[in-house]
Amino acid sequence: MKIVCCRTFGPPQTLERIEIDAPVPGPDEVLVEVHAAGVGFVDGLMIQGLYQVKPPLPYYPGSEFAGVVAQVGSGVADFHVGDRVLGIANNGAFADQLTIASDKLVKVPNNLSAQVAAGFFINYATALYGLRDCGKLQAGETVLILGAAGGVGSSAISVAKAMGAIVIAAASNAEKRQAALSFGADYCVDYSDPNWRQALKTLTGKQGLDVVYDPVGGDKAEPAFRSLAPGGRFLVVGFAAGEIPRIPLNLALLKRSAIVGVDWGGEMRANPAINQTLMTTLMQWVRDGTLKPAPVQSRPMSDYQQSLTDQLAGRVVGKLVLTNA
């Protein structure tokens, strides 16, 4: 079978797609025929050795995937050959097949395509954990989502709408703002405009925001925090801009507002059972139509180098997935 391999840390152009023997599932494992795999910003950092954890080499990138069960190990009872599944692996998802512990898999509803399912787990679990568990978002509240046209932002839009919130999407150009509206946002603002806070005041009737969902950081964070209503919640999701912001704590004091870290990965390691809770809710919302996942961009698996390059450069609108023919 074919799998993408990182033999030495470097840019995407140093990756190779090699042939290896097909894996065999052990007890309590499942062999999945990978139909699609999600591409994330972290994948680009991992192959360069720039993530906070450096994997041993050779490293096989890719963590999110969707496909069909091809074989089950001796101890597996919950999955059967032919089941449609999605999941997250430690590595190796940019491949034709992979083996994984059955407790890391989720059955895919009939109304969720393999392409959308492949990029679902990480971003949607983070969005639900952040907005519901950390941000206590309530129906009717107004949430600002920064970086709204990317995979992280588009999933947050979908989850916030499923929770009954009013969604304001922030993005840097007209194409991305139009995409955010197509993902379900109620309003958009151009946060490349120096006066973008005024647009927020107009949209919120000068009442301010209830929640900010920020996967961007950089110089967008403080203006967004200043736009919170008293008692608002600022959710720190990540720093795609590359700069960790320094928000003056007197703002939190004067606004009686909270800054809350949304580290789904850390919560997952401390409390592994949370994924079952999150995915049960999300899959039920997908089945009954409460959650309408954003469309994704699909490219063939053979386009892995350019896809990772575009992801790192911020040229991808929505979630990007690689598909096996």
RAZIBEL-V875967 format. One record per helix or strand of 2 or more residues. SS is the DSSP state (A for helix, B for strand). FROM is the first residue (numbers start at 0). TO is the last residue. If there is no record, write none. Layout:
# RAZIBEL-V875967
[[SS,FROM,TO] [SS,FROM,TO]]
This chain:
# RAZIBEL-V875967
[[B,1,5] [A,11,13] [B,15,18] [B,28,38] [A,40,47] [B,63,71] [B,83,87] [B,96,100] [A,101,103] [B,104,106] [A,113,117] [A,120,133] [B,141,144] [A,150,161] [B,165,170] [A,173,181] [B,186,189] [A,195,202] [B,208,213] [A,219,225] [B,227,235] [A,248,254] [B,257,260] [A,263,269] [A,273,287] [B,295,299] [A,300,311] [B,317,322]]
